[in-house]
Amino acid sequence: MRIINKAKISEYTSYKLDGEIKKLYIPEDILELKKLLDYLKDNNIRYKILGNGSNLIISHKYDGVLIKLSKFDKLIIKDKCVKVMAGYNLSKLSLECAKRNLCGLEFAYGIPATVGGAVYQNAGAYGFNISMIIKEAIVLDGNNIRTLSKDEMKFGYRDSIFKHSDLICLEAIFELEYGDNVMGKMKEYMDERKLKQPLEYPNAGSVFVNPKGYSAGKLIENSGLKGFKVNDVMVSYKHANFIVNTGRAKAEDVIQLIKIIQNKVKDDTGILLDCEQEYLE
Ligand SMILES: Cc1cc2nc3c(=O)[nH]c(=O)nc-3n(C[C@H](O)[C@H](O)[C@H](O)COP(=O)(O)OP(=O)(O)OC[C@H]3O[C@@H](n4cnc5c(N)ncnc54)[C@H](O)[C@@H]3O)c2cc1C
C-alpha cells in the first residue's frame, strides 16, 4: 500500500489550503483497506475517507490520517446498469455514460467528486441528484461487506446514511435510461458552471445549503458581503455562496469567514445559514 507521509493538504483538496496531514494511505484493494482500518482502530488513530477532497475544509491541526480510495476505480457498464467503484471520478463517469447515450448523470458533469463522495453527500445540481438514479451500493460495514438498497441509504437533501455512520461506500450501482442529446445537455450544464462559478480560484463549491425558499448566494449578496476577506479567503464576487482561496489560506480563515457570513445574514434576515462543507480539525 502506498503511504504518503506529511501529505500536503493543498495537493489533495480543492480549497488548496495550507498545512500537512500526518499520513495519507492509498490501499490497493478491500483486503488492504480492511487491514488498515483494523490497525487504525486498534491504535486509536482517527481517520477519514478522502474522495476528491472537494467538500472538505482540512485544518493543519487535524491529527488523524486520510485514506484515499483512488485504486478503487473499476467501471462496468452493461446495457442500462452501471456498476462503478467509489474512487471513480464522477465527471468521467458522466462522460462514459453519455458516450453510450445513457442519461441520468448529465447533472454530475462538472461536479469535481468521486463516486463515493457524491453518494455520501447525495450530490446534485439543476434539480437532479444521486438518489434519483442509484439502485444500490456495496458498503464496508465494520468487517462485513454488504449491499444497501436505495431506501436503506436514507437519502435527503445533501444527506445520506453515510453521513451518520462509519459505513464506507465501496461501489455504487446506477440504473440509467437511454436518451437523446445527452452530451448536449452536459455541455449546457458545464457552460453554466463556467459562467456562474469562480472556477479560476480554489474553492469547495457552495458553502451553504439553500434555506427553504431562499438562495444562500442572494442572501449573502444582499448582506453586502461579496468581496469580503479574511486574510487570503474571500467571498467570491462571481457567486456569493462560494468562498475562494486567493493565496495561502488556512482552514481557520475559511471557518472565520463562514462565521462572519452566518452572523451578518442572521442579523440582517433572521436566517441561520447551514454550512454544507465539512471541517476536519
Ligand atoms: C467547483 C465545485 C463545484 C461543485 N459543485 C457541486 C454541485 O453542483 N453539487 C454538489 O452536490 N456538490 C458540488 N460541489 C461539492 C463537492 O464536489 C461534492 O460535495 C462532492 O460530493 C464531494 O465529493 P468528494 O469525492 O470530493 O468527497 P470529499 O470532499 O473527499 O469527502 C466528502 C465526504 O465524503 C466522505 N466520503 C468520500 N468517499 C467516501 C466513501 N467511499 N465512503 C464513505 N464516505 C466517503 C468523506 O469522508 C467526507 O466526509 C462542488 C465543488 C466544487 C469545488
The ligand as a Gaussian input file, in Angstrom:
#p B3LYP/6-31G(d) Opt

LIG

0 1
 C      -16.174000      23.854000      -8.297000
 C      -17.059000      22.955000      -7.458000
 C      -18.366000      22.731000      -7.849000
 C      -19.199000      21.913000      -7.069000
 N      -20.474000      21.716000      -7.494000
 C      -21.275000      20.905000      -6.773000
 C      -22.608000      20.656000      -7.207000
 O      -23.068000      21.133000      -8.245000
 N      -23.373000      19.838000      -6.454000
 C      -22.909000      19.255000      -5.300000
 O      -23.654000      18.500000      -4.653000
 N      -21.656000      19.490000      -4.864000
 C      -20.824000      20.288000      -5.572000
 N      -19.548000      20.517000      -5.138000
 C      -19.087000      19.956000      -3.859000
 C      -18.434000      18.558000      -3.954000
 O      -17.937000      18.333000      -5.239000
 C      -19.434000      17.476000      -3.575000
 O      -19.849000      17.638000      -2.233000
 C      -18.881000      16.061000      -3.755000
 O      -19.908000      15.135000      -3.494000
 C      -17.692000      15.760000      -2.843000
 O      -17.127000      14.540000      -3.274000
 P      -15.599000      14.197000      -2.970000
 O      -15.293000      12.906000      -3.629000
 O      -14.730000      15.344000      -3.293000
 O      -15.665000      13.982000      -1.402000
 P      -14.659000      14.557000      -0.295000
 O      -14.755000      16.044000      -0.267000
 O      -13.319000      13.957000      -0.462000
 O      -15.332000      13.966000       1.015000
 C      -16.584000      14.453000       1.438000
 C      -17.153000      13.472000       2.476000
 O      -17.446000      12.227000       1.824000
 C      -16.843000      11.168000       2.542000
 N      -16.517000      10.099000       1.594000
 C      -15.812000      10.195000       0.442000
 N      -15.748000       8.990000      -0.152000
 C      -16.414000       8.122000       0.641000
 C      -16.688000       6.725000       0.573000
 N      -16.258000       5.981000      -0.445000
 N      -17.415000       6.156000       1.568000
 C      -17.861000       6.898000       2.615000
 N      -17.617000       8.221000       2.743000
 C      -16.906000       8.827000       1.760000
 C      -15.595000      11.781000       3.165000
 O      -15.114000      11.019000       4.269000
 C      -16.135000      13.136000       3.588000
 O      -16.825000      13.006000       4.806000
 C      -18.695000      21.310000      -5.899000
 C      -17.357000      21.532000      -5.529000
 C      -16.549000      22.335000      -6.295000
 C      -15.113000      22.535000      -5.893000

